[in-house]
Amino acid sequence: MSRRGALRAGGVMAATAAGFAAMSGTAAAEVPALAANPGRGNGRQGGRSVPGTDFEPVAPNSRDAVTVPEGYEQQVVIRWGDPVVPGAPAFDVNGQTAAAQAKQFGYNNDFVGLIPQDGSGRRNFLVVNHEYTTETEMFPEGSYDEANPTEEQVRIAWAAHGLSVVQADRTRDGGLEVKPSRYNRRITLDTEFEVRGPVAGSDLLKTSADPTGTIVHGTQNNCAGGVTPWGTVLSGEENFHQYFAHGERVTDPVQAERLDRYGLAGGETTRKWERFDKRWDISQEPNEVHRFGWVVEIDPNDPNAKPIKHTALGRFKHEAANVKIARDGRVVVYSGDDERFDYIYKFVSNGRYKPGRSAHARRHNMALLDEGTLYVAKFTGNSPAEEIDGSGTLPSDGEFDGTGEWIALASGDKSFVDGFTAEEVYVFTRLAADKVGATKMDRPEDIEPNPVTGRIYAALTNNSDRGAAGKAGADEPNPRNGNKNGHVLEWDEDGTETKFRWRLLLVCGDPDAADTYFGGFDKSQVSPISCPDNVAFDGYGNLWISTDGNALGSNDGLFSVPVTGPNRGQVKQFLTVPVGAETCGPVVRDDLVLVAVQHPGEGGEPGSSWPDGGHARPAIVAVRKSDGGRIGA
């Protein structure tokens, strides 16, 4: 796949970018030219389907099932409560214990990483995030009192967070099977993490349990993530604010402002964890909250390796973290802050990537994330202001596009933000980004580089508050007020530049609506898509998008879309997930697709009994072609 990708990328890089070199606003010498003009959909069917997307789209539906195209079959690989480590008991929804859950597959699976253990691709590590718990869904009806959970129920929830690492081997029929292995392990809210980078040992991270400020127990609200070129997993700690109580008792105005900017409301939490451990009570442990909201790194190759929290990448609600190796060998990590009106960030390492999967190379590369520069993005458009009316109507040429700038926030112990020390920039990154005037985005979620073209793609899920009283109105990178359906942004850069060019690929929603855009492709020949969340790429460089919170009345799903040539923007739905579920992951291989089905049945009646016909259980699903062939071919 890498050789094919390199050949295709070479052809793309050789193509002309003349259509964008003359864009107004910034001199061509100051802003890198786009790697290539991606082509634009020609307003009609682009002929044959692009390789990787040749399947009959699944129709929108509300079934309590995973629905896949004709000619494909599915398999549940692992589900909440399945054994992970030796001694794990079989799952019993009526007999759950914290000790059992600490050995079993966790709850609400989100990110999925499939990492080859050898050159054959037959043996793999499957690494999965467990974002959060919904206790009212986890326990049998009537056994959980939201106002008064038991200590055992709380400890079960602690054990259900974190990550699972399992060995998953390909089977003779092309499926995936979890195997007993010395590599299998659970990472929970009791697992010890090492703090690395410029804030390690800071007074802002010291607590009564850890006066050194270098050791944190656990990780939580791990949303999406990324697989690094050196074979580890980066995982983003996202909505950590919901776990901490009694911010209203903080009287210092500076600290109160910092808590408010991160959404830490007063009073008790919904889960009531603070009743059983004071670290969840801000009034008792004011710095514990500063120890979450980071990017963490897990090495599945070493089951004894202590996971890492990387402070150089900043602290905010990280949806994910994905790596690009720049031409000069430096490591670039992109991450979105998943909140309405928050920002897009990148980190550029000082050191350079060392190829290879040896333990020595892996240690070297993991240390690259300790030192570098943290940036935040500012977007500028090229269209006249009168063309941005907030309705989502695009300019007469059919696209919003423009230039962008990466604003440096901090590097090592040096701050570039007036009034902030470097430590304050890393721990209170949102406030530093506010100060420098970064562009307020519509919930930036997963951000990934295309391995074929090198372009960067960001999913912006939605923002119903855009244009509301006292809120920022529509602009070119966020073209709709009351944005219910989200959009997808793309830009070109090597990774180390501070200037870039961007354009909108998709403005999501009902294709029949005037405020949608599908890369210029004929809107009568695309699948409706709403609320893009996670993204991935296949070996051809096609973008795959999973959704969360479909505002069009059907279940969430997984979609493919070519990003170059005459079929650019031809969205096709590959699968749907059960009632109430969110589509997470995904992983797209030549002959296998993996998705995480998160929180089936959540959100009210009629609920779900997926996947086994009883108590709903989040799970990982593998989809393959019935004849064993290539996906989308």
C-alpha positions in Angstrom: 0.0 0.0 0.0 2.8 2.4 0.8 4.5 1.9 -2.6 1.2 2.4 -4.4 0.6 5.5 -2.3 4.0 6.9 -3.1 3.5 6.5 -6.8 0.1 8.2 -6.7 1.4 10.9 -4.5 4.2 11.6 -7.0 1.7 12.0 -9.8 -0.4 14.3 -7.7 2.6 16.4 -6.6 3.5 16.9 -10.3 0.1 18.3 -11.2 -0.4 22.0 -11.6 -1.6 24.3 -8.8 -2.1 27.3 -11.1 -5.8 27.6 -10.2 -4.9 28.5 -6.6 -1.5 30.2 -7.0 -3.2 33.5 -7.9 -5.5 33.6 -4.9 -5.6 37.1 -3.4 -4.7 38.1 0.1 -1.2 36.8 0.5 1.8 36.8 -1.8 2.6 33.5 -3.4 6.1 33.7 -1.9 4.7 33.8 1.6 2.1 31.1 1.4 2.9 27.6 0.0 1.1 26.7 -3.2 -1.4 23.9 -2.9 0.2 20.6 -3.5 -2.1 20.1 -6.5 -5.4 21.3 -7.7 -7.6 18.5 -6.5 -10.0 18.9 -9.4 -13.6 19.8 -8.9 -16.7 17.7 -9.3 -18.1 18.4 -12.7 -21.7 18.6 -11.6 -22.6 15.3 -13.2 -21.8 11.6 -12.6 -18.1 11.1 -12.8 -18.3 7.9 -14.7 -17.1 4.7 -13.0 -16.8 4.7 -9.3 -13.5 5.6 -7.9 -11.5 2.5 -6.7 -12.3 1.9 -3.1 -15.8 3.4 -3.3 -17.4 0.9 -5.8 -20.3 -0.3 -3.7 -24.1 0.2 -3.6 -24.7 2.9 -0.9 -26.7 1.9 2.1 -29.9 3.8 2.4 -30.5 6.0 5.5 -32.5 4.0 8.1 -33.4 3.6 11.7 -32.8 -0.1 12.2 -31.4 -1.6 15.4 -28.6 -3.2 13.5 -25.3 -2.6 11.7 -26.4 -2.4 8.0 -23.8 -3.0 5.3 -23.9 -3.0 1.5 -25.0 -5.9 -0.5 -22.1 -8.4 -1.0 -20.5 -7.5 2.4 -20.7 -9.3 5.8 -20.0 -8.3 9.3 -18.6 -9.7 12.5 -18.5 -8.5 16.1 -14.9 -8.6 17.1 -15.1 -7.7 20.8 -17.8 -6.1 23.0 -18.1 -4.5 26.4 -17.3 -7.0 29.1 -15.5 -9.6 26.9 -12.4 -10.9 28.6 -9.1 -9.1 27.8 -6.5 -10.3 30.3 -6.0 -13.7 32.0 -8.4 -14.5 34.7 -11.2 -12.2 33.4 -14.6 -13.7 34.0 -17.3 -14.0 31.5 -19.5 -10.9 31.3 -22.6 -10.9 33.6 -24.6 -7.7 33.4 -26.3 -8.6 36.7 -23.1 -9.4 38.5 -20.7 -6.7 37.5 -17.7 -5.9 39.8 -14.9 -3.5 39.6 -12.4 -6.4 39.8 -14.0 -8.1 36.8 -14.3 -4.9 34.7 -10.6 -4.1 35.2 -9.9 -7.3 33.2 -12.7 -7.0 30.7 -13.2 -4.8 27.6 -14.2 -1.3 28.7 -17.3 0.7 27.9 -18.2 3.1 25.1 -15.4 2.2 22.6 -14.3 5.2 20.5 -10.9 5.3 18.7 -9.8 2.0 17.0 -6.2 1.4 16.0 -5.1 -1.8 14.2 -1.3 -2.0 14.3 0.6 -4.9 12.5 2.9 -6.9 14.7 4.7 -8.4 11.7 5.1 -7.9 8.0 2.4 -10.4 7.1 -0.4 -8.4 8.6 -1.8 -11.6 10.1 -0.9 -10.6 13.7 -2.1 -7.2 15.0 -2.5 -5.1 18.0 -6.1 -3.8 18.4 -6.0 -0.7 20.6 -9.3 0.8 21.6 -10.3 3.9 23.6 -13.1 3.7 26.2 -14.4 7.3 26.2 -17.0 7.5 29.0 -19.6 5.6 31.0 -23.3 5.9 31.0 -24.3 4.2 34.2 -28.0 4.3 33.5 -27.3 2.2 30.4 -24.6 -0.1 32.0 -26.6 -1.4 34.9 -29.9 -3.3 34.7 -33.0 -1.1 35.0 -33.8 -0.1 38.6 -30.3 -1.1 39.9 -28.6 2.2 39.6 -29.7 5.3 41.5 -28.2 8.4 39.8 -28.5 10.4 43.0 -26.9 7.8 45.2 -24.6 5.4 43.3 -22.8 2.8 45.4 -19.1 2.8 45.7 -18.8 -0.4 43.8 -20.8 1.0 40.9 -18.4 4.0 40.9 -15.4 1.8 40.9 -16.8 -0.3 38.0 -17.1 3.0 36.1 -13.5 3.8 36.9 -12.4 0.5 35.5 -14.6 0.8 32.4 -12.7 4.0 31.3 -9.3 4.1 29.6 -8.1 1.8 26.9 -7.9 -1.9 25.9 -5.0 -3.5 24.1 -5.5 -6.9 22.7 -3.9 -9.1 20.1 -6.2 -9.6 17.1 -5.2 -12.0 14.4 -6.7 -12.4 10.9 -8.6 -15.6 10.4 -8.7 -17.9 7.4 -11.9 -16.4 6.2 -10.6 -12.8 6.4 -12.1 -11.9 9.8 -10.4 -10.7 13.0 -10.1 -12.8 16.2 -9.0 -11.6 19.6 -6.4 -14.0 21.0 -5.0 -14.6 24.5 -1.6 -12.9 24.6 1.0 -11.5 26.9 0.4 -8.1 25.2 -3.2 -7.9 26.2 -3.9 -5.3 28.9 -6.4 -2.8 30.3 -5.6 0.8 31.1 -8.0 2.3 33.5 -8.4 5.3 35.9 -6.1 3.4 38.3 -3.2 3.0 35.8 -0.1 5.0 36.6 0.9 7.5 33.8 4.2 9.4 33.5 4.0 13.1 32.8 6.4 14.3 30.1 7.3 17.5 28.5 7.6 21.2 29.6 5.0 21.0 32.4 6.3 17.8 34.1 7.0 18.7 37.7 5.1 22.1 37.5 3.5 23.4 40.6 0.3 23.5 38.5 0.3 19.7 38.4 1.2 18.9 42.0 -1.4 17.3 44.3 -1.4 15.8 47.8 -1.2 12.3 46.2 1.6 13.4 43.8 3.7 16.2 45.3 6.2 15.7 42.4 3.7 16.7 39.6 5.0 13.9 37.4 2.7 10.9 38.0 -1.0 10.7 37.2 -3.4 7.9 37.9 -5.5 7.2 35.0 -6.9 8.6 31.8 -10.5 9.4 31.0 -12.8 10.7 28.3 -10.4 9.3 25.7 -12.2 10.2 22.5 -10.4 9.7 19.1 -6.7 9.2 18.6 -4.1 8.2 16.0 -1.5 5.5 15.2 2.0 6.9 15.0 4.6 6.0 12.4 6.6 4.3 15.2 3.8 1.9 16.1 2.3 3.5 19.2 -1.1 5.1 19.8 -1.9 8.7 20.7 -5.2 9.2 22.5 -6.9 12.5 23.2 -8.5 13.2 26.6 -11.6 15.2 25.7 -14.5 16.1 28.0 -12.7 15.8 31.3 -14.6 18.7 32.8 -17.7 16.7 33.6 -15.8 14.6 36.2 -14.9 17.4 38.6 -17.1 18.9 41.3 -17.5 22.1 43.3 -15.8 24.6 41.1 -18.1 27.1 42.6 -16.2 27.0 45.9 -13.1 28.5 44.2 -12.9 32.2 45.2 -9.7 33.3 43.4 -10.9 35.2 40.3 -8.0 34.0 38.1 -8.5 30.4 39.0 -12.3 30.8 38.6 -11.8 32.3 35.1 -9.6 29.3 34.1 -12.1 26.8 35.3 -15.0 28.6 33.5 -13.1 28.6 30.2 -12.8 24.8 30.5 -16.5 24.3 31.3 -16.1 23.3 34.9 -19.5 24.2 36.5 -20.2 24.2 40.1 -22.0 21.7 42.4 -22.0 18.0 42.3 -21.2 16.0 39.3 -23.7 13.7 37.6 -21.6 10.6 38.5 -20.9 11.6 42.1 -17.3 10.3 42.0 -16.2 13.1 44.4 -18.1 11.3 47.2 -15.6 8.4 47.0 -12.3 10.1 46.1 -11.4 13.7 46.9 -9.3 14.1 43.7 -12.6 14.7 41.8 -13.4 17.6 44.1 -11.8 20.9 42.9 -12.2 22.5 46.3 -10.0 19.8 47.9 -7.6 19.1 45.1 -7.5 22.2 42.9 -4.7 20.9 40.6 -6.1 17.5 39.8 -8.2 18.9 37.0 -4.9 20.2 35.4 -3.7 16.6 35.1 -6.4 15.7 32.5 -7.0 17.2 29.0 -3.7 16.0 27.5 -2.7 13.7 24.7 -1.5 10.3 26.0 0.7 7.8 24.3 0.4 4.0 24.7 3.1 1.5 23.5 1.3 -1.7 22.7 4.6 -3.4 21.9 5.6 -3.3 25.6 2.9 -4.4 28.0 5.0 -3.2 30.9 5.6 0.3 29.5 4.1 3.1 31.5 1.8 5.3 29.4 2.7 8.9 28.9 0.9 12.2 29.1 2.5 14.7 26.7 2.3 18.2 28.0 4.0 19.9 25.0 0.9 19.3 22.9 -1.2 21.6 25.2 -4.2 21.0 27.4 -7.7 21.3 26.0 -10.5 18.9 24.9 -8.5 16.9 22.5 -10.7 15.0 20.1 -7.7 13.2 18.6 -4.0 13.5 17.7 -2.6 12.5 14.3 1.0 12.6 13.0 2.5 13.8 9.8 6.2 13.5 9.1 7.4 16.7 7.4 10.0 16.7 4.6 12.8 17.6 7.0 11.9 14.7 9.3 10.2 16.6 12.0 7.0 15.3 13.6 3.8 17.3 13.2 0.8 16.5 15.4 -2.6 17.9 14.6 -5.5 18.1 17.1 -8.9 19.7 17.4 -10.5 21.2 20.5 -14.0 19.7 20.4 -16.1 22.6 21.6 -18.2 25.1 19.9 -16.1 28.1 18.9 -12.8 26.5 19.8 -9.6 26.0 17.9 -7.4 23.8 15.7 -3.8 23.2 16.9 -0.6 21.6 15.7 2.7 20.7 17.4 6.0 20.6 15.5 8.9 18.7 17.1 12.4 20.1 17.5 13.9 16.6 16.8 13.6 14.4 13.7 11.9 11.1 13.1 14.0 8.0 13.1 12.5 5.3 10.7 12.1 1.7 11.9 10.1 -0.2 14.5 13.0 -1.2 16.8 12.7 -0.5 20.5 15.5 2.0 20.2 13.8 3.9 17.3 10.5 3.8 19.2 12.0 5.3 22.3 13.7 8.0 20.2 10.5 8.9 18.4 8.3 8.9 21.5 10.7 11.5 23.0 10.2 13.8 20.0 6.8 14.9 21.5 8.6 16.3 24.6 10.2 19.3 22.8 8.8 21.5 20.1 6.5 24.4 19.3 2.7 24.5 19.9 0.6 26.5 17.3 -3.0 27.5 16.9 -4.7 28.2 13.5 -6.1 31.5 12.2 -8.1 31.3 8.9 -8.6 34.1 6.4 -11.0 33.9 3.5 -10.8 35.4 0.0 -14.5 36.0 -0.7 -16.2 39.4 -0.4 -17.9 39.9 3.0 -21.3 40.3 1.3 -21.1 36.7 0.0 -21.1 35.4 3.6 -24.7 35.7 4.7 -24.7 32.8 7.2 -27.2 30.8 5.2 -24.5 28.5 3.9 -24.9 29.8 0.3 -21.5 29.5 -1.4 -19.8 32.1 -3.6 -20.5 32.2 -7.3 -17.4 30.1 -8.0 -18.8 27.3 -5.9 -16.2 27.3 -3.1 -15.1 29.0 0.0 -11.3 29.0 0.2 -8.5 31.2 1.6 -5.2 31.3 3.4 -4.2 30.5 7.0 -1.6 31.2 9.5 -0.2 29.1 12.4 0.4 31.3 15.4 3.1 30.2 17.8 2.0 29.9 21.4 5.0 28.4 23.2 8.1 26.4 22.7 9.9 24.7 25.6 10.1 27.3 28.4 9.4 30.2 26.1 6.0 31.8 25.8 4.9 33.8 22.7 1.7 35.0 24.4 1.7 38.3 26.3 0.8 37.8 29.9 1.3 34.0 29.9 4.3 32.0 31.1 5.1 28.9 29.0 3.6 26.7 31.8 0.4 28.7 31.7 0.2 28.4 27.9 0.4 24.6 28.1 -2.0 24.2 31.0 -4.5 26.9 30.0 -4.0 26.6 26.2 -7.6 27.8 25.4 -7.0 31.2 27.2 -3.7 31.6 25.4 -5.3 30.9 22.0 -8.1 33.4 22.9 -5.4 36.1 23.5 -3.8 35.7 20.0 -7.0 35.8 18.0 -7.3 32.3 16.7 -10.3 31.4 14.5 -13.3 30.1 16.4 -14.4 26.9 14.7 -17.6 24.7 14.6 -16.4 21.9 17.0 -13.1 20.8 15.4 -12.9 17.0 15.9 -10.7 14.5 14.1 -7.9 16.0 12.0 -5.8 13.7 9.8 -3.2 14.0 7.0 -4.0 12.1 3.7 -1.2 9.5 3.3 -1.5 9.8 -0.5 -1.8 13.5 -1.2 -0.4 14.9 2.0 -3.4 17.3 2.5 -4.9 17.7 5.9 -8.6 17.1 6.6 -10.6 18.4 9.6 -14.1 17.3 10.6 -16.2 20.1 12.0 -19.2 18.4 13.6 -21.7 21.2 14.1 -22.4 24.4 15.9 -26.1 25.4 16.4 -24.9 28.5 18.4 -23.1 30.0 15.4 -24.7 33.4 14.8 -26.7 33.4 18.0 -27.0 36.6 20.1 -23.5 37.4 21.5 -21.9 34.6 19.5 -19.6 34.7 16.5 -21.4 34.8 13.2 -20.7 32.9 10.0 -17.3 33.2 8.3 -15.7 31.4 5.3 -14.3 28.4 7.1 -17.6 28.2 9.1 -20.1 29.4 6.5 -23.5 28.7 8.2 -25.2 30.2 11.1 -27.1 27.6 13.2 -24.9 24.9 11.8 -26.7 21.6 12.6 -24.9 19.4 10.1 -21.3 20.3 10.1 -18.7 20.5 7.3 -15.2 19.2 6.3 -12.2 21.4 5.7 -9.0 20.6 3.8 -5.7 22.4 3.6 -2.2 22.0 2.1 1.1 22.3 4.0 4.2 20.3 4.6 3.6 20.6 8.3 6.5 22.9 9.3 5.3 26.0 7.5 3.4 28.8 9.3 1.3 29.6 6.2 -1.1 27.4 4.4 -4.1 27.5 1.9 -7.4 26.0 2.7 -10.8 25.2 1.1 -14.1 23.6 2.1 -14.6 20.0 0.8 -18.1 19.3 2.2 -20.8 21.4 3.7 -22.9 18.6 5.1 -26.7 18.0 5.3 -29.6 17.2 3.0 -28.3 17.3 -0.6 -31.7 18.8 -1.6 -31.0 21.8 0.7 -29.4 25.0 -0.8 -26.9 25.2 2.0 -25.0 22.0 1.2 -22.0 21.5 -1.0 -20.3 18.2 -2.0 -17.0 19.3 -3.6 -18.9 20.4 -6.7 -20.3 16.9 -7.4 -23.9 16.5 -8.6 -25.9 16.7 -5.4 -28.6 14.4 -6.8 -26.1 11.5 -6.7 -24.7 11.6 -3.2 -25.7 10.2 0.2 -27.0 12.6 2.8 -24.4 13.1 5.6 -24.7 15.0 8.9 -22.3 15.7 11.8 -18.9 14.4 10.5 -16.8 13.3 13.5 -13.9 10.8 12.8 -12.0 10.5 9.6 -9.7 7.9 8.0 -8.2 7.1 4.6 -8.0 4.0 2.4 -5.0 3.0 0.3 -6.3 5.0 -2.6 -6.4 8.3 -0.6 -10.2 8.3 -0.4 -11.6 10.0 2.7 -13.8 8.0 5.0 -16.0 9.8 7.5 -17.9 8.5 10.5 -20.8 10.6 12.0 -22.1 11.5 15.4 -25.5 12.9 16.0 -27.1 12.7 12.6 -29.5 15.7 12.4 -31.3 14.3 9.4 -33.4 11.7 11.3 -31.6 8.5 10.5 -28.9 6.5 12.2 -25.3 7.5 12.2 -23.0 5.8 9.7 -19.7 5.6 7.8 -19.2 7.3 4.4 -16.6 7.3 1.7 -15.7 10.3 -0.5 -13.1 10.7 -3.2 -11.1 13.9 -2.7 -9.5 14.3 -6.2 -10.7 14.1 -9.8 -14.2 14.2 -11.3 -15.7 12.2 -8.5 -14.4 14.6 -5.8 -17.2 15.1 -3.3 -19.2 12.0 -4.2 -20.3 10.9 -0.7 -21.5 7.3 -0.4 -22.8 5.7 2.7 -21.0 2.4 3.5 -22.9 1.4 6.7 -25.2 2.5 9.4 -25.0 1.7 13.1 -27.9 0.7 15.5 -30.4 2.9 17.1 -28.9 5.6 19.4 -25.4 4.7 18.5 -22.5 6.8 17.3 -20.1 5.6 14.6 -16.5 5.8 15.8 -13.1 4.5 14.7 -12.8 3.9 11.8 -10.1 1.8 10.2 -10.1 1.1 6.5 -7.8 -1.5 5.1 -7.7 -3.0 1.6 -9.9 -5.9 2.6 -11.3 -4.9 6.0 -13.2 -2.1 7.7 -13.4 -1.6 11.4 -15.8 0.6 13.3 -16.6 1.2 16.9 -20.3 1.2 17.7 -20.6 3.5 20.7 -23.5 3.9 23.1 -26.2 1.8 21.3 -29.6 2.7 22.5 -28.5 5.9 24.3 -30.9 8.8 24.3 -34.3 7.3 25.1 -36.9 5.0 23.7 -37.1 2.6 21.9 -33.5 1.8 23.1 -31.4 -1.0 21.6 -30.7 -4.7 22.2 -27.7 -4.8 19.8 -25.6 -6.8 19.3 -26.9 -10.0 21.1 -30.6 -9.4 21.5 -30.3 -8.5 25.2 -28.7 -5.8 27.1 -27.1 -3.3 24.6 -23.3 -3.5 24.6 -20.9 -1.2 22.7 -18.6 -3.2 20.4 -16.1 -3.3 17.6 -17.4 -4.5 14.2 -15.4 -5.8 11.3 -16.8 -5.6 7.8 -15.4 -7.4 4.8 -16.5 -8.4 1.3 -18.2 -11.8 1.2 -16.0 -13.0 -1.6 -12.8 -11.9 0.3 -12.0 -9.2 -2.2 -11.0 -5.6 -1.8 -13.2 -3.1 -0.1 -15.0 -0.9 -2.6 -13.7 -2.8 -5.7 
